[in-house]
């Protein structure tokens, strides 16, 4: 039986137009793909700082190697920039170059974490049960998660547990509506706590950054940002339902095991 392949000329034309727009304005097309103004502004600032311009061409993108990223990272450190800030900027660059790969501008991500390692985050920890070295091993294990949405969700969860000082049950109960901004600070309102008294928690910028990344990833994959923040992504009856505190525990232990830690986390 002979099979006839029919080309979708309209689809091909749209694809060619999209590629031409990326060739004309890589940064503009990258920013246009972001779902919130806050994320666009953060990415714009980080990427423009790295390239020292907002008029980035495909040639500029192709000229970047991982040694350029390493030099940039080390230069920021020499200027005394906080490790969490440097890591955030590296994440911005990695996201930008990931789109350039998808658009066939480049073949390899020069900011990939296997080529350029981030710094250990050196903010004071809220808990005392795990040291910084082992904690970084867990975060590195999250970086190796292949599913982008799972990675974004689980990183946000672990940063809330670690730098927000939240209990598992409190993380499971977080709703997007609980987040608000008070001047320069972001506040997470906890209506239900172990003590029974509602509390407000001031979140560090690094936590907000990864929460926003997760929120953007949810919206990009067709989920909404109403109700509980952390939902099941398993392909079973629990899919889309809020995570339980047992699920939060499972996620933390999963990455601890992947990191090779042999004690209970």
C-alpha positions in Angstrom: 0.0 0.0 0.0 1.4 3.4 -1.0 1.3 6.1 1.6 1.1 9.7 0.5 2.7 12.3 2.7 0.9 15.7 2.6 3.0 18.6 3.8 1.3 21.3 5.9 2.6 24.4 4.1 0.8 26.8 6.5 2.5 25.1 9.5 5.8 25.2 7.8 5.4 28.9 7.0 4.5 29.7 10.6 7.6 27.8 11.8 9.8 29.6 9.3 8.4 33.0 10.5 9.1 32.1 14.1 12.7 31.1 13.3 13.2 34.4 11.4 11.9 36.4 14.4 14.4 34.6 16.6 17.2 35.3 14.1 16.2 39.0 14.1 15.7 39.4 17.9 16.7 36.4 20.0 16.2 38.2 23.3 12.9 39.7 22.4 11.5 36.3 21.3 12.8 34.7 24.5 11.1 37.3 26.7 7.9 37.1 24.7 7.7 33.4 25.7 7.6 34.3 29.4 4.2 34.4 31.1 4.6 37.2 33.7 6.0 40.7 33.6 8.1 40.0 36.7 9.8 37.1 35.1 10.4 39.0 31.9 12.0 41.9 33.8 14.3 39.5 35.8 15.4 37.6 32.7 15.9 40.9 30.8 18.2 42.3 33.5 20.2 39.2 33.9 20.8 38.5 30.2 21.5 42.1 29.3 24.0 42.2 32.1 25.8 39.2 30.7 25.9 40.4 27.1 26.3 44.0 28.1 23.6 45.0 25.6 20.0 44.3 24.8 20.6 44.2 21.1 21.7 40.6 21.0 22.3 38.9 17.6 22.5 35.1 16.8 26.2 35.7 16.2 26.5 37.0 19.7 24.8 33.8 21.0 26.9 31.5 18.9 30.1 33.2 20.2 29.5 32.2 23.8 31.3 29.3 25.3 31.1 27.7 28.7 34.4 29.4 29.6 32.6 32.8 29.1 29.9 31.7 31.6 32.5 30.5 34.1 34.4 33.8 33.8 31.2 35.7 34.3 30.3 33.6 37.3 33.8 34.1 38.8 33.7 37.8 38.1 30.4 38.2 40.0 31.9 36.4 42.9 34.9 38.6 42.8 32.6 41.6 43.1 31.1 40.2 46.2 27.7 39.2 44.7 25.7 36.8 46.9 25.9 33.2 45.8 22.1 33.0 45.6 22.1 35.9 43.2 24.9 34.4 41.0 23.0 31.1 40.9 19.8 32.9 39.8 21.7 34.7 37.0 23.1 31.3 35.8 19.6 29.9 35.8 18.5 32.8 33.6 21.3 32.2 31.1 20.6 28.5 31.1 16.9 29.1 30.2 17.8 31.6 27.5 20.4 29.3 25.8 17.9 26.4 26.1 15.5 28.3 23.9 18.3 29.1 21.5 18.9 25.3 21.2 15.2 24.7 20.5 15.4 27.4 17.8 18.4 25.7 16.2 20.6 28.8 16.8 23.1 26.8 18.8 23.7 23.0 19.5 24.9 23.0 23.1 23.9 25.0 26.2 27.1 26.8 27.4 25.4 27.5 30.8 24.5 23.8 31.4 25.1 22.8 35.0 27.3 20.0 33.9 29.7 22.6 32.4 29.2 25.4 34.8 28.6 24.7 38.4 26.7 27.1 40.6 27.9 28.1 44.1 26.7 26.6 47.3 24.1 28.9 48.6 25.5 30.5 51.8 22.5 32.1 53.4 21.8 31.0 57.0 19.7 27.9 57.1 16.6 27.7 59.1 17.1 24.1 60.1 20.0 22.2 61.7 19.5 18.6 60.6 21.7 18.6 57.5 25.0 20.3 56.7 25.6 22.6 53.7 27.7 20.0 51.7 25.0 17.4 51.9 22.3 19.9 51.2 24.1 21.0 48.0 24.3 17.4 47.0 20.5 17.2 47.2 20.1 20.4 45.1 22.6 19.0 42.5 20.4 15.9 42.3 17.4 18.1 41.5 19.4 19.8 38.8 19.8 16.4 37.1 16.0 15.7 37.0 15.1 15.4 33.3 11.5 16.4 33.6 11.5 20.3 33.6 8.1 20.6 35.4 9.0 18.1 38.1 12.4 19.8 38.5 10.8 23.2 38.9 8.2 22.0 41.4 10.7 19.9 43.5 13.3 22.7 43.6 10.7 25.1 44.9 9.6 22.7 47.5 13.1 22.0 48.8 13.9 25.7 48.9 10.8 26.4 50.9 11.6 23.6 53.3 15.2 24.8 53.7 15.2 28.6 53.5 11.6 29.2 54.5 11.8 26.9 57.5 8.4 25.4 56.7 7.2 22.0 57.9 6.1 19.4 55.3 2.4 20.0 56.1 2.8 23.7 55.8 4.4 23.4 52.3 1.7 21.0 51.3 -0.9 23.6 52.3 0.6 26.6 50.5 -1.7 28.3 48.0 -0.7 30.8 45.4 -3.1 33.3 47.1 -1.0 33.0 50.3 1.9 34.9 48.5 1.9 38.7 48.6 4.4 41.6 48.3 5.0 44.1 51.1 7.3 46.8 49.8 10.6 45.1 48.8 9.7 41.9 50.6 7.6 38.9 49.7 5.4 37.4 52.4 4.0 33.9 52.7 0.9 33.8 54.9 0.4 30.5 56.8 -3.2 30.3 57.9 -2.6 26.9 59.5 0.5 26.1 61.5 1.4 23.5 64.1 1.0 26.0 66.9 -2.5 26.8 65.6 -1.6 30.5 65.2 -1.5 32.0 61.7 2.0 33.2 60.8 3.6 35.4 58.1 7.0 34.3 56.7 9.3 36.7 54.9 10.8 34.7 52.0 14.3 35.2 50.7 14.7 36.3 47.1 16.2 32.9 46.1 13.0 31.2 47.3 10.8 33.6 45.4 12.9 33.1 42.3 12.3 29.3 42.3 8.7 29.6 43.2 8.2 31.9 40.2 10.1 29.5 37.9 7.7 26.7 39.1 4.7 28.9 38.6 5.8 29.8 35.0 6.4 26.1 34.3 3.0 25.2 35.5 1.3 27.7 33.3 3.4 26.8 30.3 2.3 23.2 30.7 -1.4 24.0 30.7 -2.0 24.1 34.5 -3.5 27.0 36.3 -2.1 28.9 39.2 -5.2 28.8 41.4 -5.6 26.9 44.6 -2.8 24.9 46.1 0.6 25.6 44.7 2.1 22.1 44.8 0.2 19.4 42.9 0.8 15.8 42.0 2.3 15.3 38.5 2.0 11.5 38.7 0.1 9.9 35.9 -2.5 8.3 38.1 -5.7 9.2 39.9 -3.8 11.7 42.1 -2.7 13.8 39.0 -3.4 17.5 39.5 -4.5 17.0 43.1 -2.6 18.8 46.0 0.4 17.0 47.4 0.2 15.6 50.9 2.8 16.0 53.6 3.8 12.4 52.9 4.4 13.3 49.3 6.6 16.2 50.3 8.6 13.8 52.5 8.9 11.3 49.6 10.2 14.1 47.3 12.9 15.1 49.8 14.0 11.6 50.4 14.0 10.7 46.7 16.6 13.4 46.0 18.6 12.5 49.1 18.9 8.9 47.8 19.8 10.1 44.3 22.5 12.2 46.0 23.9 9.1 47.7 23.1 10.1 51.2 22.7 7.1 53.4 21.0 8.6 56.4 17.3 9.6 56.8 16.6 13.1 55.6 
